[in-house]
Amino acid sequence: MGNFKLTTLFFLVVFVKTMNSQQLKGVVVNEMNQPLEAAYVYNLNSKSHAHTSENGVFIIDDNHVGDSLKVGLLGFENKNIILRASDFNSTLRIQLEEKMFQLNELVITETLNPISTISRLDIKTNPVNSSQEVLRKVPGLIIGQHAGGGKAEQLFLRGFDIDHGTDISLSVDGMPVNMVSHAHGQGYSDLHFVIPETVNKIDFGKGPYYANHGDFTTAGYVDFSTRDYLKESVMTISSGQFNTLRTLGLFNLLGKTKNKNAYIATEYLATDGPFESSQNFNRLNLFGKYVGFSPNYDKLSLTLSHFTSRWDASGQIPQREVDNGNISRFGAIDDTEGGNTQRTNFNVELNKHISNNATLKTNVFYSQYDFELYSNFTFFLEDPVNGDQIKQKESRQILGINSAITNQTRLGNTDLTVTSGFSLRHDIVSDLELSKT
């Protein structure tokens, strides 16, 4: 009888404690009051945990007054908080302080995507010269340039010759980069319209397992996300060999205005290249972004960018012509190759909490794209008089929308994420041309 009473009392205490547990909603920000994504929140007493969303918001279950929360993110000081009754009445705001990266702190078992976390740190600590070089942060992905700097790079990913993007899906802030039925090749992906200093992170996956990334995801996908804000305005000018010049400007337009960010970025790059025939390469990038947060920490982003580039190329050369001394390894058979291209983009993105356990992420985009390329692969094989040079040209407009709802739930004791959505894209292609010059 005594054992029965003790057992009953035990289950009564557990039941009362469970009934008194509460759900806690909060937001994690940095010292500039900007939301921090993928920060972990861990209740040291109940062992429940959560991660912050893109808007910095988290919702964690099974909390009680007096419990201790541990909050952390790689690159920031951990913070412990004792929960008070008032914390459950409104959104709890937690600020983390940034610190220097230490090699001995790379223990990332609490992060959502460890590999992407390492790539994010790599981008932050190792500067790159172009957005195409950011692709090298993906393990096993190799790039190569073979047509004068203005053409999209050749991609290789662990056994796949991806050409210029045929078998990998690339996107920037949800906007697709790959071109369907492109004049030069299916899936052609020119990332040069992205200024590398504006890249905040990349997310990637390998293999054909990601239906939400479309039908180019044969070998994998890489998603670029641009910065939501600038810590400070920056201007740089750098120069080097072969008349190389790069100028960069990053300008914070709103300073430390609460719940609003806006900045513009400009880049100009020019070089003659190391070849005997001048490359005459130049590229101009303009980029602007506005981000606003509602009182509920819903995020609206507006992005506008323009890119234009032109170049000359020496093209490929036969090894035998170098061996017999007719040309040097920096010479050319046909130095009239090259091209020009431009792209203008407009993107609107909304990230909204529609319930405590569900978020809506949607973006609408428009692009205007032009491309013209001159190539000569066989020199004078088919036409000994005029040569075999070809011209590839196209102009297109791209319109589309991506939308997804993500629900966080549980299946027994296992966390479960269910995502449903749709993607629509429409390409209006004109002036498609393949001709001899």
Helices and strands as residue ranges (DSSP letters): H 2-20, E 22-29, E 40-43, E 49-51, E 57-63, E 68-72, E 79-82, G 85-88, E 92-95, G 103-105, H 114-125, H 131-134, G 135-137, E 141-144, E 154-157, E 160-163, E 168-172, E 175-176, G 196-198, E 199-206, G 211-213, E 220-226, E 234-240, E 244-252, E 260-271, E 281-293, E 299-313, H 319-323, E 337-355, E 358-375, E 390-411, E 414-436
